[in-house]
Amino acid sequence: MPGWGSWYWPSWLVVLLGSFLGPEIFALVTDWRDTLSNWVWTVLKISGHESMAAWNATDYLVFGCWLVLVTWLTGHFFYGIWR
């Protein structure tokens, strides 16, 4: 008999996806200033038009977390590496 992971992880993914997409789509429909991207640009002051040499610690931290998460999860889930 499968353990708790057989129901927990699919449930967690649905809740995570819903908790992100629900507010994000609502913000896109009602007021784009409430989107995650606008929050990153205004609160964290991350700009897509500045060179990496001008980045501050927050820029590097957010970019590094995103890069590690996306790279690791893609390799781990879809290519079976880092098992």
Buried (B, 14 or more C-beta within 10 A) or exposed (E): EEEEEEEEEEEEEEEEEEEEEEEBEEBEEEEEEEBEEEEBBEEEEBEEEEEEEEBEEEBEEBEEEEEEEEEEEEEEEEEEEEE
